[in-house]
Each structure stands twice: as C-alpha cells, then as structure tokens.
Amino acid sequence: TLFSVLSTRWPQGALDLAVLYGAPRHANLVTELLIEETLVLVETTGGDREIGLADLVEIDWGRDFAANFRAAFPGTTAAVKVNYGPIALDYLLAHGGTAYLRMMVARPLLESGRVRLVADAPKFPYSIHAVYSTNAESSVIQLIRHSLRSAMGWDRPSSDSAHTSA
C-alpha cells in the first residue's frame, strides 16, 4: 500500500511530510488535520434529458466514502467508474451526469451554473491530513505546513471547511 511505502521513507529521513486523505494511525507518526473537505453530490445542467443516479460517475474516494455511499444509496450502480477526480470531472462535464465532488472543486462550477447540487443528497466528510515523523525537524514541518496552506488557499476562512490552527 501507499502508506507502507511512505512509512519506510520517514525513518530513512527521505520524506519530511506527506499530504494524505484520511488519517493513518502509527506510533511514530503525527497526523494533523489540514482541512475538512466536504464531498457533495452534483448534477450537470443544461442538457436535453433528465439527469439522475443512473448517470452516476463514481469517483474512488476511498473505503469510508464507498461504505457511506452504499448505505445512503443501496443498490445504486455507476454508469462510469473512475479512480482519478480530474478525469471524472472532464467526463462529467462532457457527457453529463451526477458525481460526488469535493466542494472546493464544485464551488466554481456551481457558481457558473454548469452543475447544481442534488437536493437532499447526503454530504460526506473528506479530510486532508499532513503526516510526518515524530522525529521531524519542527521548523521544517512548520515551514512546509505554512507554505502548503498558503499555496492551497487554506489559510483563508471558508464557510464550508473546518480549519485547524497551525
């Protein structure tokens, strides 16, 4: 797994910090919440046919999301399955359909009217974490954390995201 590969890099000093979805637990690692993202169900607009779950573009958001999705929509099968969000988004916008997207990605599409939120659809948390060794140089981690937050715009308040203080 990715985590097992990464966990061998920390003790070697070959890796300072990793940004991961989900929160791995390990005795020698610190897992810090960077941002609590939300997955929202959207559907495309402007087509000549009604869009529904039969047009679902399923993005692999991990095991937790899959279990929550199955509980919320039992028996639903996707029209298309994709494991990489940008490809799924390209497909969704080109062909129409529904998909769970991260709110940070969905927001400009909602504002432009290219998609709309599916009424009464459940929203799911999707947390982004910084993971680093307990032996990491704190000044290096602080610099990386600050640079990452600034570059991603996570240092600005957001109405739909919970931020931790750095």
C-alpha positions, 0 to 999 in steps of 0.5 A: 500500500501507499502508506507502507511505502511512505512509512519506510521513507520517514525513518530513512529521513527521505520524506519530511511530510506527506499530504494524505486523505484520511488519517493513518494511525502509527506510533511514530507518526503525527497526523494533523488535520489540514482541512475538512473537505466536504464531498457533495453530490452534483448534477450537470445542467443544461442538457436535453434529458433528465439527469439522475443516479443512473448517470452516476460517475463514481469517483474512488474516494476511498473505503469510508466514502464507498461504505457511506455511499452504499448505505445512503444509496443501496443498490445504486450502480455507476454508469462510469467508474473512475479512480482519478477526480480530474478525469471524472470531472472532464467526463462529467462535464462532457457527457453529463451526469451526477458525481460526488465532488469535493466542494472546493472543486464544485464551488466554481462550477456551481457558481457558473451554473454548469452543475447544481447540487442534488437536493437532499443528497447526503454530504460526506466528510473528506479530510486532508491530513499532513503526516510526518515523523515524530522525529521531524525537524519542527521548523521544517514541518512548520515551514512546509505546513505554512507554505502548503496552506498558503499555496492551497488557499487554506489559510483563508476562512471558508464557510464550508471547511473546518480549519485547524490552527497551525 
